[in-house]
């Protein structure tokens, strides 16, 4: 949703930018797209971390106070780990102590994904107060970047990723890593709100991405298996019931195996879901009707 014109404060990549700590700095050849909006990366260092004194603040327990920095020089941009506990991902792969970046690379720090862009080819507008309020509500990102001179805004250059669908898909990368490290409680705490937001969107008939639904179901089933909590099985059923669609057959088969290990799934919830699908059987394709038959078997096992 476009912001009121009075709240737009565009970035002129050819004009010098100011930071409170260092005064006048060279023009920004690159920018970083954050969940709060794009922010300039001037020549020199941009610190990313949880501390309130860094340039890009990510308010997450997975982020160290000074987690990493982006160094812009004549050769390009380098991502440098500042001794962080959890490291970073670049294009979904673990980054080393120092990684040279290319325009378009995606950097995952904690739950946030930041994208490097060329400010000279696609000048971003600066992050405004309205962006920060929205981002702190949705994605917990604040950018300590003073506004440059006012001018006309260009909404076409703004790419803010704060939807529930995007949040689930971004968090899944870090979730998988934490679960692999045996940090179940931290992994569960990190994704719970994003999964709840996706369910709320589905229940409100808002558009949700199919990839996010598949990711949410995968994450919830992994949580059910690891935590032995049947509530995550119920979550998968609630999500697909809200969407009014059958579970994928592969997911039903996984559930048939899982409910024998994790007891306590809600039989009434599952039965109501199956009955709703049965009432729509004439509109389902052959594969979906077979999935409903397998859901009927699942309901019998859960009712036990």
DOZA-748235 format. One record per residue (C-alpha): residue in one letter; z, y, x; residue number from 1. Coordinates in Angstrom, 1 decimal. Layout:
site res: A; c3: Z; c2: Y; c1: X; n: NUM
...
***
This chain:
site res: X; c3: 0.0; c2: 0.0; c1: 0.0; n: 1
site res: X; c3: -1.0; c2: 3.4; c1: 1.5; n: 2
site res: X; c3: 1.7; c2: 5.8; c1: 2.3; n: 3
site res: X; c3: 1.7; c2: 9.4; c1: 1.0; n: 4
site res: X; c3: -0.4; c2: 11.5; c1: 3.2; n: 5
site res: X; c3: 2.6; c2: 13.6; c1: 4.1; n: 6
site res: X; c3: 4.2; c2: 10.6; c1: 5.8; n: 7
site res: X; c3: 1.2; c2: 9.7; c1: 8.0; n: 8
site res: X; c3: 1.5; c2: 10.9; c1: 11.6; n: 9
site res: X; c3: -1.7; c2: 9.7; c1: 13.4; n: 10
site res: X; c3: -2.0; c2: 8.8; c1: 17.0; n: 11
site res: X; c3: -4.5; c2: 10.6; c1: 19.1; n: 12
site res: X; c3: -5.2; c2: 8.3; c1: 22.1; n: 13
site res: X; c3: -6.8; c2: 11.1; c1: 24.1; n: 14
site res: X; c3: -3.7; c2: 13.3; c1: 23.8; n: 15
site res: X; c3: -0.6; c2: 12.8; c1: 26.0; n: 16
site res: X; c3: 2.4; c2: 11.2; c1: 24.3; n: 17
site res: X; c3: 6.0; c2: 12.0; c1: 24.9; n: 18
site res: X; c3: 9.0; c2: 9.7; c1: 25.1; n: 19
site res: X; c3: 12.5; c2: 11.2; c1: 25.1; n: 20
site res: X; c3: 13.6; c2: 9.4; c1: 28.3; n: 21
site res: X; c3: 10.6; c2: 10.2; c1: 30.5; n: 22
site res: X; c3: 9.0; c2: 13.4; c1: 29.1; n: 23
site res: X; c3: 5.2; c2: 13.7; c1: 29.5; n: 24
site res: X; c3: 3.4; c2: 10.4; c1: 30.1; n: 25
site res: X; c3: -0.4; c2: 9.6; c1: 30.4; n: 26
site res: X; c3: -2.5; c2: 8.9; c1: 27.4; n: 27
site res: X; c3: -2.1; c2: 5.5; c1: 25.8; n: 28
site res: X; c3: -5.0; c2: 3.2; c1: 26.5; n: 29
site res: X; c3: -3.5; c2: 0.3; c1: 24.5; n: 30
site res: X; c3: -1.5; c2: -0.1; c1: 21.4; n: 31
site res: X; c3: 0.8; c2: -2.8; c1: 20.0; n: 32
site res: X; c3: 0.5; c2: -3.9; c1: 16.4; n: 33
site res: X; c3: 4.0; c2: -4.7; c1: 15.1; n: 34
site res: X; c3: 5.3; c2: -5.6; c1: 11.6; n: 35
site res: X; c3: 6.2; c2: -1.9; c1: 11.3; n: 36
site res: X; c3: 2.7; c2: -0.7; c1: 12.2; n: 37
site res: X; c3: 0.8; c2: 0.1; c1: 15.4; n: 38
site res: X; c3: 2.5; c2: 1.9; c1: 18.3; n: 39
site res: X; c3: 1.0; c2: 3.4; c1: 21.5; n: 40
site res: X; c3: 1.5; c2: 1.7; c1: 24.8; n: 41
site res: X; c3: 1.2; c2: 4.4; c1: 27.5; n: 42
site res: X; c3: 0.6; c2: 3.7; c1: 31.1; n: 43
site res: X; c3: 3.9; c2: 2.4; c1: 32.5; n: 44
site res: X; c3: 6.5; c2: 0.1; c1: 31.0; n: 45
site res: X; c3: 7.4; c2: -0.5; c1: 27.4; n: 46
site res: X; c3: 10.6; c2: -2.5; c1: 26.9; n: 47
site res: X; c3: 11.0; c2: -4.9; c1: 24.0; n: 48
site res: X; c3: 14.4; c2: -6.3; c1: 22.9; n: 49
site res: X; c3: 17.4; c2: -6.2; c1: 20.6; n: 50
site res: X; c3: 19.2; c2: -3.2; c1: 22.1; n: 51
site res: X; c3: 19.0; c2: 0.2; c1: 20.4; n: 52
site res: X; c3: 17.9; c2: 1.8; c1: 23.6; n: 53
site res: X; c3: 14.6; c2: -0.1; c1: 24.1; n: 54
site res: X; c3: 11.1; c2: 1.1; c1: 23.1; n: 55
site res: X; c3: 10.4; c2: -1.7; c1: 20.5; n: 56
site res: X; c3: 13.6; c2: -3.0; c1: 18.9; n: 57
site res: X; c3: 13.5; c2: -6.5; c1: 17.3; n: 58
site res: X; c3: 16.7; c2: -7.0; c1: 15.4; n: 59
site res: X; c3: 17.1; c2: -10.8; c1: 15.7; n: 60
site res: X; c3: 19.7; c2: -13.1; c1: 17.3; n: 61
site res: X; c3: 16.7; c2: -14.9; c1: 19.0; n: 62
site res: X; c3: 15.9; c2: -11.7; c1: 20.9; n: 63
site res: X; c3: 17.8; c2: -10.7; c1: 24.1; n: 64
site res: X; c3: 19.0; c2: -7.1; c1: 24.5; n: 65
site res: X; c3: 16.2; c2: -6.4; c1: 26.9; n: 66
site res: X; c3: 13.9; c2: -9.4; c1: 26.3; n: 67
site res: X; c3: 10.6; c2: -8.5; c1: 28.0; n: 68
site res: X; c3: 8.4; c2: -5.6; c1: 28.9; n: 69
site res: X; c3: 4.7; c2: -4.7; c1: 28.7; n: 70
site res: X; c3: 3.4; c2: -3.1; c1: 31.9; n: 71
site res: X; c3: 0.2; c2: -1.0; c1: 31.5; n: 72
site res: X; c3: -1.6; c2: -0.1; c1: 34.7; n: 73
site res: X; c3: -5.2; c2: 0.3; c1: 36.0; n: 74
site res: X; c3: -5.7; c2: -3.4; c1: 35.9; n: 75
site res: X; c3: -4.7; c2: -3.9; c1: 32.2; n: 76
site res: X; c3: -1.5; c2: -5.1; c1: 30.5; n: 77
site res: X; c3: 1.1; c2: -7.6; c1: 31.9; n: 78
site res: X; c3: 3.9; c2: -9.2; c1: 29.9; n: 79
site res: X; c3: 7.0; c2: -9.7; c1: 32.0; n: 80
site res: X; c3: 10.1; c2: -11.7; c1: 30.9; n: 81
site res: X; c3: 13.3; c2: -9.8; c1: 31.6; n: 82
site res: X; c3: 15.5; c2: -12.9; c1: 31.9; n: 83
site res: X; c3: 15.5; c2: -13.6; c1: 28.2; n: 84
site res: X; c3: 17.2; c2: -16.7; c1: 26.7; n: 85
site res: X; c3: 14.4; c2: -17.8; c1: 24.5; n: 86
site res: X; c3: 11.3; c2: -16.6; c1: 26.2; n: 87
site res: X; c3: 8.1; c2: -15.6; c1: 24.5; n: 88
site res: X; c3: 4.9; c2: -17.1; c1: 23.2; n: 89
site res: X; c3: 1.4; c2: -15.8; c1: 23.9; n: 90
site res: X; c3: -1.2; c2: -17.1; c1: 21.4; n: 91
site res: X; c3: 1.4; c2: -19.8; c1: 20.4; n: 92
site res: X; c3: 1.9; c2: -21.1; c1: 23.9; n: 93
site res: X; c3: 5.0; c2: -20.5; c1: 26.1; n: 94
site res: X; c3: 4.5; c2: -17.6; c1: 28.4; n: 95
site res: X; c3: 5.7; c2: -17.6; c1: 32.0; n: 96
site res: X; c3: 7.7; c2: -15.0; c1: 33.9; n: 97
site res: X; c3: 4.6; c2: -12.8; c1: 34.1; n: 98
site res: X; c3: 1.5; c2: -13.1; c1: 32.0; n: 99
site res: X; c3: -1.6; c2: -11.0; c1: 32.2; n: 100
site res: X; c3: -2.8; c2: -10.2; c1: 28.6; n: 101
site res: X; c3: -6.1; c2: -9.6; c1: 27.0; n: 102
site res: X; c3: -6.9; c2: -7.4; c1: 24.0; n: 103
site res: X; c3: -6.3; c2: -9.5; c1: 20.9; n: 104
site res: X; c3: -3.5; c2: -11.6; c1: 22.4; n: 105
site res: X; c3: -0.6; c2: -12.4; c1: 20.0; n: 106
site res: X; c3: 2.9; c2: -12.2; c1: 21.5; n: 107
site res: X; c3: 5.7; c2: -13.9; c1: 19.6; n: 108
site res: X; c3: 9.2; c2: -12.6; c1: 20.4; n: 109
site res: X; c3: 11.9; c2: -14.1; c1: 18.2; n: 110
site res: X; c3: 10.6; c2: -14.1; c1: 14.6; n: 111
site res: X; c3: 8.1; c2: -11.2; c1: 15.3; n: 112
site res: X; c3: 4.4; c2: -11.4; c1: 16.3; n: 113
site res: X; c3: 3.0; c2: -8.4; c1: 18.1; n: 114
site res: X; c3: -0.7; c2: -8.0; c1: 18.8; n: 115
site res: X; c3: -2.3; c2: -6.1; c1: 21.8; n: 116
site res: X; c3: -5.1; c2: -3.8; c1: 20.7; n: 117
site res: X; c3: -7.3; c2: -1.3; c1: 22.5; n: 118
site res: X; c3: -6.3; c2: 2.1; c1: 21.4; n: 119
site res: X; c3: -9.5; c2: 3.7; c1: 22.7; n: 120
site res: X; c3: -11.7; c2: 1.5; c1: 20.5; n: 121
site res: X; c3: -9.5; c2: 1.4; c1: 17.4; n: 122
site res: X; c3: -7.0; c2: 4.2; c1: 17.6; n: 123
site res: X; c3: -3.9; c2: 3.3; c1: 15.6; n: 124
site res: X; c3: -1.8; c2: 5.7; c1: 13.7; n: 125
site res: X; c3: 1.8; c2: 6.0; c1: 14.8; n: 126
site res: X; c3: 4.7; c2: 4.3; c1: 13.1; n: 127
site res: X; c3: 6.2; c2: 6.7; c1: 10.5; n: 128
site res: X; c3: 9.7; c2: 6.8; c1: 9.0; n: 129
site res: X; c3: 8.4; c2: 5.1; c1: 5.9; n: 130
site res: X; c3: 7.0; c2: 2.3; c1: 8.0; n: 131
site res: X; c3: 10.3; c2: 1.8; c1: 9.7; n: 132
site res: X; c3: 12.2; c2: 1.7; c1: 6.5; n: 133
site res: X; c3: 9.8; c2: -0.9; c1: 5.1; n: 134
site res: X; c3: 9.8; c2: -3.0; c1: 8.3; n: 135
site res: X; c3: 13.5; c2: -3.0; c1: 8.7; n: 136
site res: X; c3: 13.8; c2: -4.3; c1: 5.1; n: 137
site res: X; c3: 11.0; c2: -6.9; c1: 5.5; n: 138
site res: X; c3: 10.7; c2: -7.9; c1: 9.2; n: 139
site res: X; c3: 13.6; c2: -6.3; c1: 11.0; n: 140
site res: X; c3: 11.5; c2: -4.3; c1: 13.5; n: 141
site res: X; c3: 12.0; c2: -0.7; c1: 14.7; n: 142
site res: X; c3: 9.9; c2: 1.1; c1: 17.1; n: 143
site res: X; c3: 11.4; c2: 3.9; c1: 19.2; n: 144
site res: X; c3: 8.2; c2: 6.0; c1: 19.5; n: 145
site res: X; c3: 8.2; c2: 9.7; c1: 18.8; n: 146
site res: X; c3: 5.5; c2: 11.0; c1: 16.5; n: 147
site res: X; c3: 2.5; c2: 12.8; c1: 18.1; n: 148
site res: X; c3: 0.9; c2: 15.8; c1: 16.6; n: 149
site res: X; c3: 0.1; c2: 15.7; c1: 12.9; n: 150
site res: X; c3: -3.5; c2: 15.1; c1: 11.8; n: 151
site res: X; c3: -5.6; c2: 13.2; c1: 9.2; n: 152
site res: X; c3: -4.6; c2: 9.6; c1: 8.8; n: 153
site res: X; c3: -6.9; c2: 6.6; c1: 8.8; n: 154
site res: X; c3: -5.6; c2: 3.8; c1: 6.6; n: 155
site res: X; c3: -8.4; c2: 1.5; c1: 7.7; n: 156
site res: X; c3: -6.8; c2: 1.2; c1: 11.1; n: 157
site res: X; c3: -3.4; c2: 0.1; c1: 9.8; n: 158
site res: X; c3: -2.5; c2: -3.6; c1: 9.7; n: 159
site res: X; c3: 1.1; c2: -4.3; c1: 8.6; n: 160
site res: X; c3: 2.1; c2: -7.9; c1: 8.2; n: 161
site res: X; c3: 5.2; c2: -8.0; c1: 6.2; n: 162
site res: X; c3: 4.3; c2: -10.4; c1: 3.2; n: 163
site res: X; c3: 6.4; c2: -13.5; c1: 2.6; n: 164
site res: X; c3: 3.3; c2: -15.6; c1: 3.3; n: 165
site res: X; c3: 2.8; c2: -14.0; c1: 6.7; n: 166
site res: X; c3: 6.5; c2: -14.2; c1: 7.5; n: 167
site res: X; c3: 6.7; c2: -17.9; c1: 6.8; n: 168
site res: X; c3: 3.7; c2: -18.6; c1: 9.1; n: 169
site res: X; c3: 5.0; c2: -16.4; c1: 11.9; n: 170
site res: X; c3: 8.5; c2: -17.9; c1: 11.8; n: 171
site res: X; c3: 7.3; c2: -21.5; c1: 11.8; n: 172
site res: X; c3: 6.3; c2: -21.3; c1: 15.4; n: 173
site res: X; c3: 9.8; c2: -20.3; c1: 16.5; n: 174
site res: X; c3: 11.3; c2: -22.7; c1: 14.0; n: 175
site res: X; c3: 9.5; c2: -25.7; c1: 15.6; n: 176
site res: X; c3: 10.7; c2: -24.6; c1: 19.0; n: 177
site res: X; c3: 14.3; c2: -24.2; c1: 18.0; n: 178
site res: X; c3: 14.3; c2: -27.6; c1: 16.2; n: 179
site res: X; c3: 12.8; c2: -29.2; c1: 19.3; n: 180
site res: X; c3: 15.7; c2: -27.8; c1: 21.3; n: 181
site res: X; c3: 18.2; c2: -29.2; c1: 18.8; n: 182
site res: X; c3: 19.3; c2: -25.8; c1: 17.5; n: 183
site res: X; c3: 19.2; c2: -26.9; c1: 13.8; n: 184
site res: X; c3: 21.6; c2: -24.3; c1: 12.4; n: 185
site res: X; c3: 19.8; c2: -21.4; c1: 14.1; n: 186
site res: X; c3: 16.4; c2: -22.7; c1: 13.0; n: 187
site res: X; c3: 17.6; c2: -23.1; c1: 9.4; n: 188
site res: X; c3: 19.2; c2: -19.7; c1: 9.3; n: 189
site res: X; c3: 16.0; c2: -18.1; c1: 10.7; n: 190
site res: X; c3: 13.6; c2: -19.4; c1: 8.0; n: 191
site res: X; c3: 15.8; c2: -19.5; c1: 4.9; n: 192
site res: X; c3: 15.2; c2: -15.9; c1: 3.8; n: 193
site res: X; c3: 11.4; c2: -16.2; c1: 4.4; n: 194
site res: X; c3: 11.2; c2: -19.4; c1: 2.4; n: 195
site res: X; c3: 13.2; c2: -17.9; c1: -0.4; n: 196
site res: X; c3: 10.9; c2: -14.9; c1: -0.4; n: 197
site res: X; c3: 7.8; c2: -17.2; c1: -0.7; n: 198
site res: X; c3: 9.4; c2: -19.0; c1: -3.6; n: 199
site res: X; c3: 10.2; c2: -15.7; c1: -5.3; n: 200
site res: X; c3: 6.6; c2: -14.6; c1: -4.9; n: 201
site res: X; c3: 5.3; c2: -17.8; c1: -6.3; n: 202
site res: X; c3: 7.8; c2: -17.6; c1: -9.3; n: 203
site res: X; c3: 6.6; c2: -14.1; c1: -10.0; n: 204
site res: X; c3: 3.0; c2: -15.2; c1: -10.0; n: 205
site res: X; c3: 2.2; c2: -13.2; c1: -7.0; n: 206
site res: X; c3: -0.5; c2: -14.3; c1: -4.7; n: 207
site res: X; c3: 0.6; c2: -16.6; c1: -1.8; n: 208
site res: X; c3: -1.5; c2: -18.1; c1: 0.9; n: 209
site res: X; c3: -2.3; c2: -21.8; c1: 0.7; n: 210
site res: X; c3: -1.6; c2: -22.1; c1: 4.4; n: 211
site res: X; c3: 1.9; c2: -20.5; c1: 3.9; n: 212
site res: X; c3: 2.6; c2: -23.0; c1: 1.1; n: 213
site res: X; c3: 1.7; c2: -25.9; c1: 3.3; n: 214
site res: X; c3: 3.8; c2: -24.5; c1: 6.2; n: 215
site res: X; c3: 6.8; c2: -23.8; c1: 3.9; n: 216
site res: X; c3: 6.7; c2: -27.4; c1: 2.6; n: 217
site res: X; c3: 6.4; c2: -28.8; c1: 6.2; n: 218
site res: X; c3: 9.3; c2: -26.7; c1: 7.4; n: 219
site res: X; c3: 11.5; c2: -27.6; c1: 4.3; n: 220
site res: X; c3: 10.9; c2: -31.3; c1: 4.7; n: 221
site res: X; c3: 11.8; c2: -31.1; c1: 8.4; n: 222
site res: X; c3: 15.0; c2: -29.3; c1: 7.5; n: 223
site res: X; c3: 15.8; c2: -32.0; c1: 4.9; n: 224
site res: X; c3: 15.3; c2: -34.7; c1: 7.4; n: 225
site res: X; c3: 17.3; c2: -33.0; c1: 10.1; n: 226
site res: X; c3: 20.1; c2: -31.6; c1: 8.0; n: 227
site res: X; c3: 20.3; c2: -34.5; c1: 5.5; n: 228
site res: X; c3: 20.4; c2: -31.8; c1: 2.7; n: 229
site res: X; c3: 18.5; c2: -32.6; c1: -0.4; n: 230
site res: X; c3: 18.3; c2: -29.0; c1: -1.4; n: 231
site res: X; c3: 15.3; c2: -28.7; c1: 0.9; n: 232
site res: X; c3: 13.6; c2: -31.5; c1: -1.0; n: 233
site res: X; c3: 14.3; c2: -29.6; c1: -4.2; n: 234
site res: X; c3: 12.8; c2: -26.5; c1: -2.6; n: 235
site res: X; c3: 9.4; c2: -28.2; c1: -2.1; n: 236
site res: X; c3: 9.4; c2: -29.3; c1: -5.7; n: 237
site res: X; c3: 10.4; c2: -25.8; c1: -7.0; n: 238
site res: X; c3: 7.7; c2: -24.1; c1: -4.9; n: 239
site res: X; c3: 4.9; c2: -26.3; c1: -6.2; n: 240
site res: X; c3: 6.2; c2: -26.2; c1: -9.8; n: 241
site res: X; c3: 6.2; c2: -22.4; c1: -9.6; n: 242
site res: X; c3: 2.6; c2: -22.5; c1: -8.4; n: 243
site res: X; c3: 1.7; c2: -25.0; c1: -11.2; n: 244
site res: X; c3: -0.1; c2: -27.4; c1: -8.8; n: 245
site res: X; c3: 0.5; c2: -31.0; c1: -7.8; n: 246
site res: X; c3: 2.0; c2: -31.7; c1: -4.4; n: 247
site res: X; c3: -0.6; c2: -32.9; c1: -1.8; n: 248
site res: X; c3: -0.7; c2: -36.7; c1: -1.7; n: 249
site res: X; c3: 0.5; c2: -36.8; c1: 1.9; n: 250
site res: X; c3: 3.5; c2: -34.7; c1: 1.0; n: 251
site res: X; c3: 4.4; c2: -37.0; c1: -1.9; n: 252
site res: X; c3: 4.2; c2: -40.1; c1: 0.4; n: 253
site res: X; c3: 6.5; c2: -38.4; c1: 2.8; n: 254
site res: X; c3: 8.9; c2: -37.5; c1: 0.0; n: 255
site res: X; c3: 8.9; c2: -41.2; c1: -1.1; n: 256
site res: X; c3: 10.1; c2: -42.2; c1: 2.3; n: 257
site res: X; c3: 12.5; c2: -39.3; c1: 2.7; n: 258
site res: X; c3: 14.4; c2: -39.6; c1: -0.6; n: 259
site res: X; c3: 15.5; c2: -43.1; c1: 0.4; n: 260
site res: X; c3: 17.2; c2: -41.5; c1: 3.4; n: 261
site res: X; c3: 18.4; c2: -38.2; c1: 2.0; n: 262
site res: X; c3: 20.1; c2: -38.6; c1: -1.3; n: 263
site res: X; c3: 20.9; c2: -36.0; c1: -3.9; n: 264
site res: X; c3: 17.5; c2: -34.5; c1: -4.9; n: 265
site res: X; c3: 17.6; c2: -33.1; c1: -8.4; n: 266
site res: X; c3: 16.1; c2: -35.7; c1: -10.8; n: 267
site res: X; c3: 15.8; c2: -33.3; c1: -13.8; n: 268
site res: X; c3: 13.9; c2: -30.8; c1: -11.7; n: 269
site res: X; c3: 11.5; c2: -33.5; c1: -10.5; n: 270
site res: X; c3: 11.1; c2: -35.0; c1: -14.0; n: 271
site res: X; c3: 10.3; c2: -31.6; c1: -15.6; n: 272
site res: X; c3: 7.7; c2: -30.9; c1: -12.8; n: 273
site res: X; c3: 6.1; c2: -34.3; c1: -13.4; n: 274
site res: X; c3: 6.0; c2: -33.8; c1: -17.2; n: 275
site res: X; c3: 4.3; c2: -30.4; c1: -16.8; n: 276
site res: X; c3: 1.6; c2: -31.9; c1: -14.5; n: 277
site res: X; c3: 1.1; c2: -34.8; c1: -17.0; n: 278
site res: X; c3: 0.5; c2: -32.3; c1: -19.8; n: 279
site res: X; c3: -2.4; c2: -30.8; c1: -17.7; n: 280
site res: X; c3: -3.8; c2: -34.2; c1: -16.6; n: 281
site res: X; c3: -7.1; c2: -33.6; c1: -18.3; n: 282
site res: X; c3: -7.7; c2: -30.5; c1: -16.1; n: 283
site res: X; c3: -6.9; c2: -32.4; c1: -12.8; n: 284
site res: X; c3: -9.3; c2: -34.0; c1: -10.5; n: 285
site res: X; c3: -9.1; c2: -37.7; c1: -9.6; n: 286
site res: X; c3: -7.2; c2: -37.1; c1: -6.4; n: 287
site res: X; c3: -4.7; c2: -34.8; c1: -8.2; n: 288
site res: X; c3: -4.2; c2: -37.4; c1: -11.0; n: 289
site res: X; c3: -3.4; c2: -40.0; c1: -8.4; n: 290
site res: X; c3: -0.9; c2: -37.6; c1: -6.7; n: 291
site res: X; c3: 0.8; c2: -37.2; c1: -10.1; n: 292
site res: X; c3: 1.1; c2: -41.0; c1: -10.5; n: 293
site res: X; c3: 2.8; c2: -41.1; c1: -7.1; n: 294
site res: X; c3: 5.1; c2: -38.3; c1: -8.2; n: 295
site res: X; c3: 6.0; c2: -40.4; c1: -11.2; n: 296
site res: X; c3: 7.1; c2: -43.1; c1: -8.7; n: 297
site res: X; c3: 9.0; c2: -40.5; c1: -6.8; n: 298
site res: X; c3: 10.8; c2: -39.4; c1: -9.9; n: 299
site res: X; c3: 11.8; c2: -43.0; c1: -10.6; n: 300
site res: X; c3: 13.2; c2: -43.4; c1: -7.1; n: 301
site res: X; c3: 15.2; c2: -40.2; c1: -7.3; n: 302
site res: X; c3: 16.6; c2: -41.1; c1: -10.8; n: 303
site res: X; c3: 17.5; c2: -44.4; c1: -9.2; n: 304
***
